[in-house]
């Protein structure tokens, strides 16, 4: 996306300064990227609720929130499920990846995420896409997310909030996107997610 794209709103400098000032309370924070998706219930409200819950997490600051994108469900017959709303959040945190994963699962449970079937509908998906430059094949938490580099619904919003981003071990997000295109990932300019208060 070019910087002239009207759907990408710059973060007001006052907000950046506030967040940076608050960062002094985090000692040696790490950068992480979290992907959110919902296709059940009030999808926008649920995404915002998840962002606010992340913001309420001790040792975690939400630094940027992407625009909302609408995408078709993955791996199911067309028309059998509602479309997804997707977004990406950049955070700084002193939590180790394992604690961040626990927090993500707790947020999913709070929104009554049900894991009945693979690729089934869900109120909220909270996925850790990347944590610093960590590359790990731990089965509990593979980093970076094993399919992030091939999912436009992750890469498009990630590129919005961090055009210089890299998927560790896979290359630049912008380059991955250029190779795959953005088909099926539709920006919802009528919807907006906020940074936590």
ABEGO torsion letter per residue (X at the ends): XBAABAABBBBBAAAAAAAAAAAAABBGBBBBBBBBBBABEBAAAAAAAAAAAAAABBGBBBABBBBBBBBBBBGBBBGABBBBBBBBBBBBBABBAAAAAAAAAAAAAAAGBBBABBGBBBABBBBBABBEABBBABAABBOBBAAAAABAAAAAAAAAABAABBBBGAEBAAAAAAAAEABGBBBBAABBBBBBX
